[in-house]
Amino acid sequence: MANSAQAKKRARQNLKQRQHNASLRSMVRTYLKKVVNAIEAGEHATAAAAYKAAVPVIDRMADKGIIHKNKAARHKSRLNKHIKALSQKAAG
């Protein structure tokens, strides 16, 4: 445990920040799940709408450092690929 007052305060701040970051990471996962569930259900319009809502959230969390920028890009790329496949499947 921290001994100095400065270290005790820093420990309190770290705990609060870690809880806040965990909340934001959870929010990103929720948005991703909405897109994935719509894709699995085969609903192109719902998936596209969910993706459109998720992209700004994913980008914002990457900018804040909650998730890595490459991870954000990977999620967006993979989801978009699945949504495009859904549209081609519905058209064809």
PDB file as gemmi writes it, atoms N, CA and C in Angstrom:
CRYST1    1.000    1.000    1.000  90.00  90.00  90.00 P 1                      
ATOM      1  N   MET A   1       0.851  -1.196   0.000  1.00  0.00           N  
ATOM      2  CA  MET A   1       0.000   0.000   0.000  1.00  0.00           C  
ATOM      3  C   MET A   1       0.882   1.240   0.000  1.00  0.00           C  
ATOM      4  N   ALA A   2       0.348   2.303  -0.544  1.00  0.00           N  
ATOM      5  CA  ALA A   2       1.085   3.559  -0.638  1.00  0.00           C  
ATOM      6  C   ALA A   2       1.321   4.143   0.750  1.00  0.00           C  
ATOM      7  N   ASN A   3       2.486   4.738   0.940  1.00  0.00           N  
ATOM      8  CA  ASN A   3       2.831   5.300   2.249  1.00  0.00           C  
ATOM      9  C   ASN A   3       2.637   6.806   2.305  1.00  0.00           C  
ATOM     10  N   SER A   4       3.082   7.518   1.278  1.00  0.00           N  
ATOM     11  CA  SER A   4       2.980   8.974   1.314  1.00  0.00           C  
ATOM     12  C   SER A   4       1.583   9.414   0.884  1.00  0.00           C  
ATOM     13  N   ALA A   5       1.241  10.623   1.273  1.00  0.00           N  
ATOM     14  CA  ALA A   5      -0.064  11.180   0.904  1.00  0.00           C  
ATOM     15  C   ALA A   5      -0.182  11.286  -0.609  1.00  0.00           C  
ATOM     16  N   GLN A   6       0.918  11.645  -1.258  1.00  0.00           N  
ATOM     17  CA  GLN A   6       0.926  11.783  -2.720  1.00  0.00           C  
ATOM     18  C   GLN A   6       0.642  10.437  -3.390  1.00  0.00           C  
ATOM     19  N   ALA A   7       1.266   9.373  -2.872  1.00  0.00           N  
ATOM     20  CA  ALA A   7       1.064   8.044  -3.441  1.00  0.00           C  
ATOM     21  C   ALA A   7      -0.347   7.532  -3.181  1.00  0.00           C  
ATOM     22  N   LYS A   8      -0.902   7.867  -2.019  1.00  0.00           N  
ATOM     23  CA  LYS A   8      -2.278   7.454  -1.694  1.00  0.00           C  
ATOM     24  C   LYS A   8      -3.270   8.126  -2.637  1.00  0.00           C  
ATOM     25  N   LYS A   9      -3.052   9.413  -2.876  1.00  0.00           N  
ATOM     26  CA  LYS A   9      -3.936  10.140  -3.790  1.00  0.00           C  
ATOM     27  C   LYS A   9      -3.822   9.562  -5.197  1.00  0.00           C  
ATOM     28  N   ARG A  10      -2.600   9.256  -5.619  1.00  0.00           N  
ATOM     29  CA  ARG A  10      -2.396   8.703  -6.955  1.00  0.00           C  
ATOM     30  C   ARG A  10      -3.106   7.358  -7.098  1.00  0.00           C  
ATOM     31  N   ALA A  11      -3.074   6.549  -6.036  1.00  0.00           N  
ATOM     32  CA  ALA A  11      -3.759   5.258  -6.057  1.00  0.00           C  
ATOM     33  C   ALA A  11      -5.267   5.453  -6.200  1.00  0.00           C  
ATOM     34  N   ARG A  12      -5.814   6.459  -5.499  1.00  0.00           N  
ATOM     35  CA  ARG A  12      -7.248   6.758  -5.622  1.00  0.00           C  
ATOM     36  C   ARG A  12      -7.586   7.202  -7.037  1.00  0.00           C  
ATOM     37  N   GLN A  13      -6.746   8.057  -7.612  1.00  0.00           N  
ATOM     38  CA  GLN A  13      -6.982   8.550  -8.963  1.00  0.00           C  
ATOM     39  C   GLN A  13      -6.913   7.411  -9.980  1.00  0.00           C  
ATOM     40  N   ASN A  14      -5.943   6.520  -9.802  1.00  0.00           N  
ATOM     41  CA  ASN A  14      -5.797   5.388 -10.720  1.00  0.00           C  
ATOM     42  C   ASN A  14      -7.012   4.479 -10.678  1.00  0.00           C  
ATOM     43  N   LEU A  15      -7.539   4.243  -9.484  1.00  0.00           N  
ATOM     44  CA  LEU A  15      -8.721   3.401  -9.338  1.00  0.00           C  
ATOM     45  C   LEU A  15      -9.917   4.014 -10.061  1.00  0.00           C  
ATOM     46  N   LYS A  16     -10.120   5.306  -9.856  1.00  0.00           N  
ATOM     47  CA  LYS A  16     -11.240   5.999 -10.489  1.00  0.00           C  
ATOM     48  C   LYS A  16     -11.102   5.978 -12.014  1.00  0.00           C  
ATOM     49  N   GLN A  17      -9.890   6.222 -12.518  1.00  0.00           N  
ATOM     50  CA  GLN A  17      -9.665   6.251 -13.962  1.00  0.00           C  
ATOM     51  C   GLN A  17      -9.835   4.863 -14.563  1.00  0.00           C  
ATOM     52  N   ARG A  18      -9.373   3.832 -13.842  1.00  0.00           N  
ATOM     53  CA  ARG A  18      -9.505   2.463 -14.345  1.00  0.00           C  
ATOM     54  C   ARG A  18     -10.972   2.072 -14.464  1.00  0.00           C  
ATOM     55  N   GLN A  19     -11.785   2.472 -13.492  1.00  0.00           N  
ATOM     56  CA  GLN A  19     -13.220   2.181 -13.550  1.00  0.00           C  
ATOM     57  C   GLN A  19     -13.874   2.912 -14.713  1.00  0.00           C  
ATOM     58  N   HIS A  20     -13.475   4.136 -14.954  1.00  0.00           N  
ATOM     59  CA  HIS A  20     -14.027   4.916 -16.061  1.00  0.00           C  
ATOM     60  C   HIS A  20     -13.659   4.286 -17.398  1.00  0.00           C  
ATOM     61  N   ASN A  21     -12.381   3.879 -17.533  1.00  0.00           N  
ATOM     62  CA  ASN A  21     -11.928   3.250 -18.773  1.00  0.00           C  
ATOM     63  C   ASN A  21     -12.644   1.924 -19.008  1.00  0.00           C  
ATOM     64  N   ALA A  22     -12.882   1.163 -17.932  1.00  0.00           N  
ATOM     65  CA  ALA A  22     -13.584  -0.118 -18.059  1.00  0.00           C  
ATOM     66  C   ALA A  22     -15.001   0.114 -18.571  1.00  0.00           C  
ATOM     67  N   SER A  23     -15.630   1.174 -18.101  1.00  0.00           N  
ATOM     68  CA  SER A  23     -16.975   1.513 -18.549  1.00  0.00           C  
ATOM     69  C   SER A  23     -16.987   1.844 -20.042  1.00  0.00           C  
ATOM     70  N   LEU A  24     -16.002   2.605 -20.483  1.00  0.00           N  
ATOM     71  CA  LEU A  24     -15.925   2.978 -21.899  1.00  0.00           C  
ATOM     72  C   LEU A  24     -15.643   1.758 -22.775  1.00  0.00           C  
ATOM     73  N   ARG A  25     -14.749   0.873 -22.323  1.00  0.00           N  
ATOM     74  CA  ARG A  25     -14.463  -0.357 -23.079  1.00  0.00           C  
ATOM     75  C   ARG A  25     -15.720  -1.214 -23.198  1.00  0.00           C  
ATOM     76  N   SER A  26     -16.484  -1.274 -22.116  1.00  0.00           N  
ATOM     77  CA  SER A  26     -17.728  -2.038 -22.120  1.00  0.00           C  
ATOM     78  C   SER A  26     -18.714  -1.456 -23.134  1.00  0.00           C  
ATOM     79  N   MET A  27     -18.765  -0.130 -23.213  1.00  0.00           N  
ATOM     80  CA  MET A  27     -19.664   0.532 -24.160  1.00  0.00           C  
ATOM     81  C   MET A  27     -19.279   0.164 -25.597  1.00  0.00           C  
ATOM     82  N   VAL A  28     -17.985   0.153 -25.891  1.00  0.00           N  
ATOM     83  CA  VAL A  28     -17.524  -0.208 -27.231  1.00  0.00           C  
ATOM     84  C   VAL A  28     -17.943  -1.634 -27.557  1.00  0.00           C  
ATOM     85  N   ARG A  29     -17.754  -2.545 -26.601  1.00  0.00           N  
ATOM     86  CA  ARG A  29     -18.117  -3.941 -26.821  1.00  0.00           C  
ATOM     87  C   ARG A  29     -19.619  -4.081 -27.082  1.00  0.00           C  
ATOM     88  N   THR A  30     -20.420  -3.298 -26.397  1.00  0.00           N  
ATOM     89  CA  THR A  30     -21.870  -3.342 -26.589  1.00  0.00           C  
ATOM     90  C   THR A  30     -22.235  -2.917 -28.009  1.00  0.00           C  
ATOM     91  N   TYR A  31     -21.636  -1.835 -28.482  1.00  0.00           N  
ATOM     92  CA  TYR A  31     -21.899  -1.380 -29.847  1.00  0.00           C  
ATOM     93  C   TYR A  31     -21.473  -2.437 -30.864  1.00  0.00           C  
ATOM     94  N   LEU A  32     -20.317  -3.064 -30.623  1.00  0.00           N  
ATOM     95  CA  LEU A  32     -19.842  -4.114 -31.531  1.00  0.00           C  
ATOM     96  C   LEU A  32     -20.804  -5.294 -31.539  1.00  0.00           C  
ATOM     97  N   LYS A  33     -21.302  -5.675 -30.371  1.00  0.00           N  
ATOM     98  CA  LYS A  33     -22.238  -6.803 -30.282  1.00  0.00           C  
ATOM     99  C   LYS A  33     -23.524  -6.528 -31.041  1.00  0.00           C  
ATOM    100  N   LYS A  34     -23.999  -5.288 -31.004  1.00  0.00           N  
ATOM    101  CA  LYS A  34     -25.214  -4.940 -31.739  1.00  0.00           C  
ATOM    102  C   LYS A  34     -25.025  -5.176 -33.235  1.00  0.00           C  
ATOM    103  N   VAL A  35     -23.867  -4.802 -33.747  1.00  0.00           N  
ATOM    104  CA  VAL A  35     -23.584  -4.997 -35.172  1.00  0.00           C  
ATOM    105  C   VAL A  35     -23.475  -6.490 -35.479  1.00  0.00           C  
ATOM    106  N   VAL A  36     -22.718  -7.209 -34.659  1.00  0.00           N  
ATOM    107  CA  VAL A  36     -22.508  -8.642 -34.883  1.00  0.00           C  
ATOM    108  C   VAL A  36     -23.829  -9.400 -34.832  1.00  0.00           C  
ATOM    109  N   ASN A  37     -24.694  -9.067 -33.873  1.00  0.00           N  
ATOM    110  CA  ASN A  37     -25.991  -9.745 -33.763  1.00  0.00           C  
ATOM    111  C   ASN A  37     -26.861  -9.492 -34.994  1.00  0.00           C  
ATOM    112  N   ALA A  38     -26.824  -8.272 -35.508  1.00  0.00           N  
ATOM    113  CA  ALA A  38     -27.600  -7.953 -36.710  1.00  0.00           C  
ATOM    114  C   ALA A  38     -27.046  -8.702 -37.916  1.00  0.00           C  
ATOM    115  N   ILE A  39     -25.730  -8.829 -37.989  1.00  0.00           N  
ATOM    116  CA  ILE A  39     -25.114  -9.559 -39.103  1.00  0.00           C  
ATOM    117  C   ILE A  39     -25.506 -11.035 -39.034  1.00  0.00           C  
ATOM    118  N   GLU A  40     -25.434 -11.614 -37.839  1.00  0.00           N  
ATOM    119  CA  GLU A  40     -25.771 -13.030 -37.675  1.00  0.00           C  
ATOM    120  C   GLU A  40     -27.240 -13.300 -37.971  1.00  0.00           C  
ATOM    121  N   ALA A  41     -28.092 -12.305 -37.702  1.00  0.00           N  
ATOM    122  CA  ALA A  41     -29.515 -12.445 -37.991  1.00  0.00           C  
ATOM    123  C   ALA A  41     -29.796 -12.268 -39.482  1.00  0.00           C  
ATOM    124  N   GLY A  42     -28.806 -11.761 -40.222  1.00  0.00           N  
ATOM    125  CA  GLY A  42     -28.972 -11.577 -41.657  1.00  0.00           C  
ATOM    126  C   GLY A  42     -29.749 -10.331 -42.023  1.00  0.00           C  
ATOM    127  N   GLU A  43     -29.842  -9.374 -41.115  1.00  0.00           N  
ATOM    128  CA  GLU A  43     -30.593  -8.140 -41.349  1.00  0.00           C  
ATOM    129  C   GLU A  43     -29.628  -7.046 -41.802  1.00  0.00           C  
ATOM    130  N   HIS A  44     -29.575  -6.835 -43.105  1.00  0.00           N  
ATOM    131  CA  HIS A  44     -28.615  -5.878 -43.659  1.00  0.00           C  
ATOM    132  C   HIS A  44     -28.881  -4.453 -43.198  1.00  0.00           C  
ATOM    133  N   ALA A  45     -30.118  -4.007 -43.237  1.00  0.00           N  
ATOM    134  CA  ALA A  45     -30.434  -2.618 -42.884  1.00  0.00           C  
ATOM    135  C   ALA A  45     -30.106  -2.345 -41.418  1.00  0.00           C  
ATOM    136  N   THR A  46     -30.467  -3.285 -40.538  1.00  0.00           N  
ATOM    137  CA  THR A  46     -30.191  -3.127 -39.111  1.00  0.00           C  
ATOM    138  C   THR A  46     -28.693  -3.132 -38.855  1.00  0.00           C  
ATOM    139  N   ALA A  47     -27.990  -4.036 -39.529  1.00  0.00           N  
ATOM    140  CA  ALA A  47     -26.538  -4.131 -39.356  1.00  0.00           C  
ATOM    141  C   ALA A  47     -25.854  -2.852 -39.827  1.00  0.00           C  
ATOM    142  N   ALA A  48     -26.303  -2.324 -40.961  1.00  0.00           N  
ATOM    143  CA  ALA A  48     -25.707  -1.097 -41.488  1.00  0.00           C  
ATOM    144  C   ALA A  48     -25.950   0.080 -40.554  1.00  0.00           C  
ATOM    145  N   ALA A  49     -27.146   0.164 -39.993  1.00  0.00           N  
ATOM    146  CA  ALA A  49     -27.467   1.247 -39.056  1.00  0.00           C  
ATOM    147  C   ALA A  49     -26.649   1.118 -37.777  1.00  0.00           C  
ATOM    148  N   ALA A  50     -26.520  -0.106 -37.275  1.00  0.00           N  
ATOM    149  CA  ALA A  50     -25.745  -0.340 -36.059  1.00  0.00           C  
ATOM    150  C   ALA A  50     -24.268  -0.028 -36.306  1.00  0.00           C  
ATOM    151  N   TYR A  51     -23.769  -0.377 -37.486  1.00  0.00           N  
ATOM    152  CA  TYR A  51     -22.380  -0.098 -37.845  1.00  0.00           C  
ATOM    153  C   TYR A  51     -22.142   1.407 -37.912  1.00  0.00           C  
ATOM    154  N   LYS A  52     -23.096   2.112 -38.519  1.00  0.00           N  
ATOM    155  CA  LYS A  52     -22.973   3.566 -38.648  1.00  0.00           C  
ATOM    156  C   LYS A  52     -22.947   4.234 -37.272  1.00  0.00           C  
ATOM    157  N   ALA A  53     -23.679   3.663 -36.314  1.00  0.00           N  
ATOM    158  CA  ALA A  53     -23.677   4.208 -34.949  1.00  0.00           C  
ATOM    159  C   ALA A  53     -22.406   3.824 -34.196  1.00  0.00           C  
ATOM    160  N   ALA A  54     -21.843   2.662 -34.518  1.00  0.00           N  
ATOM    161  CA  ALA A  54     -20.683   2.159 -33.781  1.00  0.00           C  
ATOM    162  C   ALA A  54     -19.376   2.826 -34.195  1.00  0.00           C  
ATOM    163  N   VAL A  55     -19.251   3.201 -35.455  1.00  0.00           N  
ATOM    164  CA  VAL A  55     -17.984   3.733 -35.963  1.00  0.00           C  
ATOM    165  C   VAL A  55     -17.505   4.974 -35.201  1.00  0.00           C  
ATOM    166  N   PRO A  56     -18.346   5.985 -34.966  1.00  0.00           N  
ATOM    167  CA  PRO A  56     -17.840   7.148 -34.223  1.00  0.00           C  
ATOM    168  C   PRO A  56     -17.428   6.797 -32.792  1.00  0.00           C  
ATOM    169  N   VAL A  57     -18.132   5.853 -32.180  1.00  0.00           N  
ATOM    170  CA  VAL A  57     -17.795   5.449 -30.815  1.00  0.00           C  
ATOM    171  C   VAL A  57     -16.437   4.747 -30.805  1.00  0.00           C  
ATOM    172  N   ILE A  58     -16.230   3.850 -31.764  1.00  0.00           N  
ATOM    173  CA  ILE A  58     -14.958   3.131 -31.859  1.00  0.00           C  
ATOM    174  C   ILE A  58     -13.808   4.122 -32.097  1.00  0.00           C  
ATOM    175  N   ASP A  59     -14.022   5.061 -33.010  1.00  0.00           N  
ATOM    176  CA  ASP A  59     -12.976   6.055 -33.305  1.00  0.00           C  
ATOM    177  C   ASP A  59     -12.671   6.925 -32.089  1.00  0.00           C  
ATOM    178  N   ARG A  60     -13.715   7.317 -31.375  1.00  0.00           N  
ATOM    179  CA  ARG A  60     -13.518   8.165 -30.192  1.00  0.00           C  
ATOM    180  C   ARG A  60     -12.710   7.433 -29.120  1.00  0.00           C  
ATOM    181  N   MET A  61     -13.007   6.157 -28.922  1.00  0.00           N  
ATOM    182  CA  MET A  61     -12.275   5.394 -27.913  1.00  0.00           C  
ATOM    183  C   MET A  61     -10.823   5.161 -28.343  1.00  0.00           C  
ATOM    184  N   ALA A  62     -10.600   5.024 -29.643  1.00  0.00           N  
ATOM    185  CA  ALA A  62      -9.226   4.878 -30.136  1.00  0.00           C  
ATOM    186  C   ALA A  62      -8.457   6.186 -29.928  1.00  0.00           C  
ATOM    187  N   ASP A  63      -9.105   7.313 -30.163  1.00  0.00           N  
ATOM    188  CA  ASP A  63      -8.454   8.607 -29.957  1.00  0.00           C  
ATOM    189  C   ASP A  63      -8.090   8.825 -28.488  1.00  0.00           C  
ATOM    190  N   LYS A  64      -8.941   8.336 -27.595  1.00  0.00           N  
ATOM    191  CA  LYS A  64      -8.688   8.496 -26.163  1.00  0.00           C  
ATOM    192  C   LYS A  64      -7.677   7.487 -25.631  1.00  0.00           C  
ATOM    193  N   GLY A  65      -7.363   6.474 -26.442  1.00  0.00           N  
ATOM    194  CA  GLY A  65      -6.404   5.472 -25.993  1.00  0.00           C  
ATOM    195  C   GLY A  65      -7.035   4.337 -25.212  1.00  0.00           C  
ATOM    196  N   ILE A  66      -8.365   4.256 -25.221  1.00  0.00           N  
ATOM    197  CA  ILE A  66      -9.056   3.175 -24.521  1.00  0.00           C  
ATOM    198  C   ILE A  66      -8.803   1.858 -25.255  1.00  0.00           C  
ATOM    199  N   ILE A  67      -8.843   1.921 -26.589  1.00  0.00           N  
ATOM    200  CA  ILE A  67      -8.429   0.776 -27.409  1.00  0.00           C  
ATOM    201  C   ILE A  67      -7.379   1.285 -28.391  1.00  0.00           C  
ATOM    202  N   HIS A  68      -6.563   0.396 -28.890  1.00  0.00           N  
ATOM    203  CA  HIS A  68      -5.505   0.785 -29.821  1.00  0.00           C  
ATOM    204  C   HIS A  68      -6.110   1.145 -31.180  1.00  0.00           C  
ATOM    205  N   LYS A  69      -5.481   2.072 -31.868  1.00  0.00           N  
ATOM    206  CA  LYS A  69      -5.983   2.522 -33.168  1.00  0.00           C  
ATOM    207  C   LYS A  69      -6.065   1.374 -34.173  1.00  0.00           C  
ATOM    208  N   ASN A  70      -5.085   0.470 -34.143  1.00  0.00           N  
ATOM    209  CA  ASN A  70      -5.106  -0.655 -35.072  1.00  0.00           C  
ATOM    210  C   ASN A  70      -6.251  -1.609 -34.754  1.00  0.00           C  
ATOM    211  N   LYS A  71      -6.547  -1.778 -33.478  1.00  0.00           N  
ATOM    212  CA  LYS A  71      -7.669  -2.639 -33.085  1.00  0.00           C  
ATOM    213  C   LYS A  71      -8.981  -2.031 -33.577  1.00  0.00           C  
ATOM    214  N   ALA A  72      -9.110  -0.722 -33.451  1.00  0.00           N  
ATOM    215  CA  ALA A  72     -10.310  -0.035 -33.927  1.00  0.00           C  
ATOM    216  C   ALA A  72     -10.460  -0.219 -35.434  1.00  0.00           C  
ATOM    217  N   ALA A  73      -9.367  -0.044 -36.159  1.00  0.00           N  
ATOM    218  CA  ALA A  73      -9.399  -0.190 -37.617  1.00  0.00           C  
ATOM    219  C   ALA A  73      -9.751  -1.627 -37.998  1.00  0.00           C  
ATOM    220  N   ARG A  74      -9.206  -2.595 -37.255  1.00  0.00           N  
ATOM    221  CA  ARG A  74      -9.474  -4.006 -37.540  1.00  0.00           C  
ATOM    222  C   ARG A  74     -10.952  -4.326 -37.335  1.00  0.00           C  
ATOM    223  N   HIS A  75     -11.530  -3.851 -36.245  1.00  0.00           N  
ATOM    224  CA  HIS A  75     -12.952  -4.090 -35.983  1.00  0.00           C  
ATOM    225  C   HIS A  75     -13.813  -3.491 -37.090  1.00  0.00           C  
ATOM    226  N   LYS A  76     -13.535  -2.231 -37.443  1.00  0.00           N  
ATOM    227  CA  LYS A  76     -14.333  -1.562 -38.467  1.00  0.00           C  
ATOM    228  C   LYS A  76     -14.225  -2.284 -39.809  1.00  0.00           C  
ATOM    229  N   SER A  77     -13.021  -2.683 -40.166  1.00  0.00           N  
ATOM    230  CA  SER A  77     -12.799  -3.351 -41.436  1.00  0.00           C  
ATOM    231  C   SER A  77     -13.547  -4.682 -41.512  1.00  0.00           C  
ATOM    232  N   ARG A  78     -13.436  -5.476 -40.457  1.00  0.00           N  
ATOM    233  CA  ARG A  78     -14.075  -6.795 -40.464  1.00  0.00           C  
ATOM    234  C   ARG A  78     -15.595  -6.686 -40.473  1.00  0.00           C  
ATOM    235  N   LEU A  79     -16.125  -5.759 -39.676  1.00  0.00           N  
ATOM    236  CA  LEU A  79     -17.581  -5.592 -39.637  1.00  0.00           C  
ATOM    237  C   LEU A  79     -18.099  -5.107 -40.993  1.00  0.00           C  
ATOM    238  N   ASN A  80     -17.393  -4.149 -41.572  1.00  0.00           N  
ATOM    239  CA  ASN A  80     -17.807  -3.612 -42.868  1.00  0.00           C  
ATOM    240  C   ASN A  80     -17.780  -4.703 -43.939  1.00  0.00           C  
ATOM    241  N   LYS A  81     -16.786  -5.571 -43.897  1.00  0.00           N  
ATOM    242  CA  LYS A  81     -16.676  -6.673 -44.853  1.00  0.00           C  
ATOM    243  C   LYS A  81     -17.885  -7.601 -44.738  1.00  0.00           C  
ATOM    244  N   HIS A  82     -18.299  -7.897 -43.515  1.00  0.00           N  
ATOM    245  CA  HIS A  82     -19.459  -8.770 -43.303  1.00  0.00           C  
ATOM    246  C   HIS A  82     -20.748  -8.104 -43.781  1.00  0.00           C  
ATOM    247  N   ILE A  83     -20.863  -6.801 -43.546  1.00  0.00           N  
ATOM    248  CA  ILE A  83     -22.070  -6.087 -43.965  1.00  0.00           C  
ATOM    249  C   ILE A  83     -22.151  -6.036 -45.496  1.00  0.00           C  
ATOM    250  N   LYS A  84     -21.025  -5.820 -46.157  1.00  0.00           N  
ATOM    251  CA  LYS A  84     -21.012  -5.814 -47.627  1.00  0.00           C  
ATOM    252  C   LYS A  84     -21.382  -7.195 -48.167  1.00  0.00           C  
ATOM    253  N   ALA A  85     -20.922  -8.238 -47.510  1.00  0.00           N  
ATOM    254  CA  ALA A  85     -21.269  -9.598 -47.927  1.00  0.00           C  
ATOM    255  C   ALA A  85     -22.773  -9.844 -47.777  1.00  0.00           C  
ATOM    256  N   LEU A  86     -23.360  -9.277 -46.719  1.00  0.00           N  
ATOM    257  CA  LEU A  86     -24.812  -9.397 -46.523  1.00  0.00           C  
ATOM    258  C   LEU A  86     -25.571  -8.729 -47.659  1.00  0.00           C  
ATOM    259  N   SER A  87     -25.127  -7.547 -48.070  1.00  0.00           N  
ATOM    260  CA  SER A  87     -25.827  -6.812 -49.126  1.00  0.00           C  
ATOM    261  C   SER A  87     -25.732  -7.552 -50.456  1.00  0.00           C  
ATOM    262  N   GLN A  88     -24.582  -8.156 -50.729  1.00  0.00           N  
ATOM    263  CA  GLN A  88     -24.430  -8.915 -51.965  1.00  0.00           C  
ATOM    264  C   GLN A  88     -25.263 -10.187 -51.916  1.00  0.00           C  
ATOM    265  N   LYS A  89     -25.355 -10.772 -50.738  1.00  0.00           N  
ATOM    266  CA  LYS A  89     -26.159 -11.994 -50.564  1.00  0.00           C  
ATOM    267  C   LYS A  89     -27.649 -11.679 -50.774  1.00  0.00           C  
ATOM    268  N   ALA A  90     -28.070 -10.516 -50.254  1.00  0.00           N  
ATOM    269  CA  ALA A  90     -29.485 -10.118 -50.402  1.00  0.00           C  
ATOM    270  C   ALA A  90     -29.784  -9.752 -51.862  1.00  0.00           C  
ATOM    271  N   ALA A  91     -28.819  -9.118 -52.530  1.00  0.00           N  
ATOM    272  CA  ALA A  91     -29.035  -8.712 -53.921  1.00  0.00           C  
ATOM    273  C   ALA A  91     -28.982  -9.908 -54.866  1.00  0.00           C  
ATOM    274  N   GLY A  92     -28.109 -10.854 -54.523  1.00  0.00           N  
ATOM    275  CA  GLY A  92     -27.914 -11.981 -55.447  1.00  0.00           C  
ATOM    276  C   GLY A  92     -28.711 -13.149 -55.069  1.00  0.00           C  
TER     277      GLY A  92                                                      
END                                                                             
